[in-house]
Every structure is written in structure tokens, then in C-alpha cells.
Amino acid sequence: MATRSTIKLPGLTTPIVLDSKAIAAHGTGPSAPDTVALQRKFQSRQTREIQKIAARNAPVRRSAARRAAKKSVKKKAAKKAAAKKLDRTAFLDDLAGQLSTQTEGFAIEISYPHHSGRRRETRVNGYAIDPADPGSKLWTNQVIQHVASISKLVTAMAMTRRLHDLEISPSKAIGGYLPPFWTQGPNIGAITFAQLMTHKSGIRTAATDWASMETLVNTGVSAVNVGVYQYENMNFSLCRILLATLLMTTLKRVHGVKTYTYVNAWPATDAARDLLSIQSYQMYVKKRVLISGETARFMSIPGDALAYAFPKPPNNGWASGDHSTTVGAAGWHFSTTEILRFMGDFRRSGRIVKRRLAQKMLDDSFGIDMITNPGDGTIYGKNGYWYDGIRVEQATVFFLPHQTEFVVLVNSSLLKNPPNDTWLMGFVESIYAAHLS
């Protein structure tokens, strides 16, 4: 007979309930080698693509004389760039036109200010579930798909909120917030929250499961890698473990003196501990980030978009399933409309965090892959990609200038550079830049 245990975390209003059958069935890893190899492959690609963006935007070192000579030119260029404006209709139509011949299907949605309030425009094409599979469904802006690494943006929002509430700086080291039963190897304790959320922690492993995270913490990281960018999902899976500890922590201020109280609520077994971290993360995000009632699950269900290759081989669509063990780094399932909703809530409403803090999180690149200015102002982008080696789920979001948010979900690889190697974010950004004038 199943039994239930209730755990109250100070940072949550609702207790966590752990079921004994769920604990017994829950695997803590390590992940299968082939799964880790797939993750390592697309994380390496992600690292390369983001480094290209960084190199493109890096300032060129010049002598003082050359800087002075170019000063007036830069001022003129800045004025010209500031004057550029997006032809929104042309951008959406061009992007939709190109994706329609290179993917199984997609949903594009943009939200922007209008004299009557906010306005949204949508472009959709193709099948979320192909007619070859049961339950055939066309794409709409209400179709839900696994958004892969867009989940990191959600995690960054949650971490930003909790750290702010506890008055803990993101530049603080994580050593004091890791589970007390984990032995900390070399340099682990000195990694900062900010380094985790910008992939500069020194972690060099693609796994995300509990056992692999504990092994990494036990082993430590190389000092020469700390501060050096490399995209690794474990950075954000560790954030969910740290969030659980932060939810066991409370802050009281008396006469200007801060006092922190920590309640060790970790269960006795690794399976129960992992489930606690997953459920507390889900509960906190639902309460503090997904404040407009967005979908709050980590598992695909019938009716969600299936993943395909393109051109479509004989394979049927793939439902990527339960992502609980990747939570923090991946796992969330949303429609385009839901994504735009929480993006707007975060940046514009002040209901998740104050607008100034939201902007700082974006400027600090927490949970963000791309910061660039193609001509009309700074844009902040995040890419998402998940696959089984053939069939692909993709997502890209942009915080655009002028309080505009943009999202696209694609349920296949792109034809442009097979096999499965086109970076959707760069593809979208290049089309966006082409329609600035």
C-alpha cells in the first residue's frame, strides 16, 4: 500500500507531498550513455553558435588615435541605427514563407504595443501532428510543444525572483546552498549563481540526472574552466537543486540586521530528494513565474505537437515524453501564446519581479543565449532544441526592442542545413535583421 509523506518548505505556501510508490519508481540515474551522447552533441553545437554571436559582437581593440578618428563615424552610425525600424509584416511573412518549405510545421507569434493596448499577430503552417499519426492536428498558436531549453529562461526568472526575495546577490558562491549531504570537490563551492546561469561555471558534462549532478559536485571542476563559457544543461539542472535549498531558507530583518534561517527538509533517500527538488521547482515556478495560468507540466500528453525530421522520413512522429529528470534545463511544455504571456509578465508587468530587475537579468544574460543589436535596438534571444537523433523539437524566443516579444515553435529539423544542424535562433535573427530599414 502506498504511503504519503508531507514536507513543508518555508518558501512555499503549499506542502510537498511525496508518494512512496512514486519514490520507489523514480530513477535518479546516471543517464544512459547514448542519451548523454545526444545531449553532448547538440550542447556542443549550441556552444559553437553562441561563440559565433559573441565574436561578431565583440568590440574591436583599437589604438587611442584610431578610436578618436572613428568617433564621429560611430556617432553617425548610431543615429542611423537608431532610426531603423522593423517592417513587421514583411518579417513575419518572410519567416513564415521560408519555414513553410523547410519544416514539418510551426507557429509564430508576436506581441507588440498598439495605441489600443497590445496587439498580437500569428503565422502558422503545417501539421503539429502529421496525418500519418493518430490524432492529426494542424498548428495553431494554442498547440503545446516541449520547448526544450526555453525552460532555462523560466529557471532564470525563478532564480532571479528567489534570490532577490532573500537579498542574495547572483554573484554569491553556491557552496553554502548545495545539499549538505553532498561532498564538495575542488572549486565547486566557489562557483556563483551568475556563473551557473551564464554557462561559465566550469562544468563539463552533458548529463542532468541527480546521480550525475552529485558525482560532478563530488569530483569538482577544473579551476581553468571556471569563468570560461561552455553550454551545459547541468548548470540549470543544478539551479533546481539550489532552488530547493533556497526554499528551505528564510530571511528576517530586525533593526537593519539580516538573519537567515535554514530548515533542512531533505528526505532520507536520493529518489525522494530528487522528487522534492522537481516538485518544489514546479510549484514555485507555477506560483511566482507562470502567474497567468500557463501550462505547468514536464510530460508530453496526447494532442501535443509531435517531433519529426524534415524532409519527413518513414518514421512516425515522436513524443519526447517525461522530462522530469531534466527539469531546470528543459522540460516545460507551452504554446506560443503562453510563452508570450509569461515573457510579457516578466519584462513589462512588474508582477514577477520589478521591471528594473527584469531588465538587469536580461542584460546579465541569465538564461539568455544571444544579446545583439542588428540595428533597431538590443534584442535578447533564447534557443531551444531537443531531438532523438533524427526527430526534432525547436523553439526560439526574442525580447525585441519597443516592448515587443516574439516566439516561434517548430516541430522538425530545418531543411536548410541537414542533418539537424541549423540553429533556429540565428536563422530567425538573420531574417529579422533583413527587414530593418
SULDAFEN-V263973 format. One record per residue. N is the residue number from 1. RES is the residue in one letter. SS is DSSP state (H for helix, E for strand, - for the rest). PHI is phi in whole degrees, 0 to 359 (none if undefined). Layout:
# SULDAFEN-V263973
((N;RES;SS;PHI) (N;RES;SS;PHI))
This chain:
# SULDAFEN-V263973
((1;M;-;none) (2;A;-;288) (3;T;-;241) (4;R;E;235) (5;S;E;242) (6;T;E;249) (7;I;E;236) (8;K;-;259) (9;L;-;260) (10;P;-;304) (11;G;-;276) (12;L;-;237) (13;T;-;277) (14;T;-;254) (15;P;-;294) (16;I;E;273) (17;V;E;247) (18;L;E;251) (19;D;E;266) (20;S;H;297) (21;K;H;293) (22;A;H;296) (23;I;H;296) (24;A;H;297) (25;A;H;273) (26;H;-;278) (27;G;-;269) (28;T;-;254) (29;G;-;102) (30;P;-;287) (31;S;-;296) (32;A;-;297) (33;P;H;305) (34;D;H;290) (35;T;H;294) (36;V;H;296) (37;A;H;296) (38;L;H;296) (39;Q;H;297) (40;R;H;298) (41;K;H;297) (42;F;H;280) (43;Q;H;288) (44;S;H;296) (45;R;H;296) (46;Q;H;299) (47;T;H;301) (48;R;H;299) (49;E;H;294) (50;I;H;290) (51;Q;H;296) (52;K;H;298) (53;I;H;298) (54;A;H;298) (55;A;H;294) (56;R;H;294) (57;N;H;262) (58;A;-;292) (59;P;-;293) (60;V;-;275) (61;R;-;286) (62;R;-;226) (63;S;-;291) (64;A;H;300) (65;A;H;295) (66;R;H;293) (67;R;H;299) (68;A;H;295) (69;A;H;294) (70;K;H;265) (71;K;H;301) (72;S;H;293) (73;V;H;296) (74;K;H;294) (75;K;H;297) (76;K;H;296) (77;A;H;295) (78;A;H;296) (79;K;H;297) (80;K;H;295) (81;A;H;297) (82;A;H;296) (83;A;-;278) (84;K;-;292) (85;K;-;221) (86;L;E;282) (87;D;-;275) (88;R;H;300) (89;T;H;297) (90;A;H;295) (91;F;H;298) (92;L;H;296) (93;D;H;292) (94;D;H;295) (95;L;H;300) (96;A;H;297) (97;G;H;297) (98;Q;H;290) (99;L;H;293) (100;S;H;294) (101;T;-;258) (102;Q;-;233) (103;T;-;219) (104;E;-;294) (105;G;E;178) (106;F;E;195) (107;A;E;228) (108;I;E;244) (109;E;E;213) (110;I;E;226) (111;S;E;236) (112;Y;E;213) (113;P;E;289) (114;H;E;218) (115;H;-;300) (116;S;-;263) (117;G;E;132) (118;R;E;247) (119;R;E;229) (120;R;E;236) (121;E;E;232) (122;T;E;229) (123;R;E;229) (124;V;E;227) (125;N;E;197) (126;G;E;79) (127;Y;E;253) (128;A;E;284) (129;I;E;230) (130;D;-;294) (131;P;-;303) (132;A;-;289) (133;D;-;250) (134;P;-;299) (135;G;-;77) (136;S;-;314) (137;K;E;213) (138;L;E;280) (139;W;-;291) (140;T;-;220) (141;N;-;282) (142;Q;-;256) (143;V;-;290) (144;I;-;260) (145;Q;E;219) (146;H;E;297) (147;V;-;260) (148;A;-;53) (149;S;-;284) (150;I;H;301) (151;S;H;302) (152;K;H;296) (153;L;H;297) (154;V;H;298) (155;T;H;297) (156;A;H;298) (157;M;H;299) (158;A;H;295) (159;M;H;294) (160;T;H;300) (161;R;H;295) (162;R;H;292) (163;L;H;298) (164;H;H;296) (165;D;H;298) (166;L;-;269) (167;E;-;57) (168;I;-;253) (169;S;-;286) (170;P;-;300) (171;S;-;277) (172;K;-;283) (173;A;E;290) (174;I;-;273) (175;G;H;308) (176;G;H;283) (177;Y;H;241) (178;L;-;283) (179;P;-;307) (180;P;-;293) (181;F;-;269) (182;W;-;268) (183;T;-;279) (184;Q;-;265) (185;G;-;279) (186;P;E;304) (187;N;-;72) (188;I;-;297) (189;G;-;297) (190;A;-;271) (191;I;-;299) (192;T;E;260) (193;F;H;303) (194;A;H;298) (195;Q;H;294) (196;L;H;298) (197;M;H;281) (198;T;-;237) (199;H;-;60) (200;K;-;239) (201;S;-;280) (202;G;-;93) (203;I;-;293) (204;R;-;224) (205;T;-;209) (206;A;-;268) (207;A;-;287) (208;T;-;227) (209;D;-;282) (210;W;H;302) (211;A;H;299) (212;S;H;292) (213;M;H;294) (214;E;H;296) (215;T;H;298) (216;L;H;298) (217;V;H;296) (218;N;H;297) (219;T;H;281) (220;G;E;88) (221;V;-;232) (222;S;-;285) (223;A;-;300) (224;V;-;289) (225;N;-;270) (226;V;-;293) (227;G;-;93) (228;V;-;259) (229;Y;-;293) (230;Q;-;204) (231;Y;-;291) (232;E;-;219) (233;N;-;300) (234;M;H;299) (235;N;H;308) (236;F;H;270) (237;S;H;293) (238;L;H;297) (239;C;H;300) (240;R;H;292) (241;I;H;293) (242;L;H;294) (243;L;H;298) (244;A;H;301) (245;T;H;295) (246;L;H;295) (247;L;H;281) (248;M;-;270) (249;T;E;247) (250;T;E;234) (251;L;E;239) (252;K;E;234) (253;R;E;240) (254;V;E;236) (255;H;-;53) (256;G;-;81) (257;V;E;259) (258;K;E;275) (259;T;E;231) (260;Y;E;259) (261;T;E;237) (262;Y;E;246) (263;V;-;250) (264;N;-;284) (265;A;-;255) (266;W;-;293) (267;P;-;291) (268;A;-;272) (269;T;-;246) (270;D;H;296) (271;A;H;298) (272;A;H;292) (273;R;H;296) (274;D;H;296) (275;L;H;298) (276;L;H;299) (277;S;H;296) (278;I;H;292) (279;Q;H;290) (280;S;H;291) (281;Y;H;299) (282;Q;H;299) (283;M;H;294) (284;Y;H;292) (285;V;H;298) (286;K;H;298) (287;K;H;279) (288;R;H;253) (289;V;-;244) (290;L;-;274) (291;I;-;279) (292;S;-;254) (293;G;-;82) (294;E;-;293) (295;T;-;304) (296;A;-;228) (297;R;-;221) (298;F;-;249) (299;M;E;240) (300;S;-;288) (301;I;-;231) (302;P;-;306) (303;G;-;105) (304;D;-;290) (305;A;-;300) (306;L;-;263) (307;A;E;265) (308;Y;E;222) (309;A;-;268) (310;F;-;216) (311;P;-;301) (312;K;-;291) (313;P;-;281) (314;P;-;296) (315;N;-;301) (316;N;-;284) (317;G;-;295) (318;W;E;241) (319;A;-;264) (320;S;-;287) (321;G;-;84) (322;D;E;270) (323;H;-;252) (324;S;H;303) (325;T;H;282) (326;T;H;254) (327;V;E;303) (328;G;-;104) (329;A;-;264) (330;A;E;210) (331;G;-;114) (332;W;-;290) (333;H;E;240) (334;F;E;216) (335;S;-;266) (336;T;H;298) (337;T;H;298) (338;E;H;294) (339;I;H;297) (340;L;H;300) (341;R;H;296) (342;F;H;284) (343;M;H;297) (344;G;H;292) (345;D;H;302) (346;F;H;288) (347;R;H;278) (348;R;H;248) (349;S;H;275) (350;G;-;76) (351;R;-;270) (352;I;-;270) (353;V;-;220) (354;K;-;298) (355;R;H;302) (356;R;H;297) (357;L;H;289) (358;A;H;299) (359;Q;H;296) (360;K;H;296) (361;M;H;300) (362;L;H;294) (363;D;H;297) (364;D;-;280) (365;S;-;67) (366;F;-;284) (367;G;-;72) (368;I;-;242) (369;D;-;261) (370;M;E;227) (371;I;E;233) (372;T;E;208) (373;N;-;230) (374;P;-;282) (375;G;-;147) (376;D;-;245) (377;G;-;130) (378;T;-;286) (379;I;E;241) (380;Y;E;237) (381;G;E;237) (382;K;E;223) (383;N;E;253) (384;G;E;225) (385;Y;E;207) (386;W;E;214) (387;Y;E;203) (388;D;-;255) (389;G;-;103) (390;I;-;227) (391;R;-;266) (392;V;E;230) (393;E;E;248) (394;Q;E;227) (395;A;E;207) (396;T;E;216) (397;V;E;234) (398;F;E;226) (399;F;E;272) (400;L;E;264) (401;P;-;299) (402;H;-;62) (403;Q;-;56) (404;T;E;249) (405;E;E;239) (406;F;E;219) (407;V;E;212) (408;V;E;221) (409;L;E;247) (410;V;E;228) (411;N;-;251) (412;S;E;195) (413;S;-;290) (414;L;-;265) (415;L;-;292) (416;K;-;306) (417;N;-;227) (418;P;-;292) (419;P;-;265) (420;N;-;55) (421;D;-;230) (422;T;-;266) (423;W;-;276) (424;L;H;302) (425;M;H;299) (426;G;H;295) (427;F;H;299) (428;V;H;293) (429;E;H;298) (430;S;H;293) (431;I;H;289) (432;Y;H;303) (433;A;H;297) (434;A;H;292) (435;H;-;250) (436;L;E;262) (437;S;-;207))
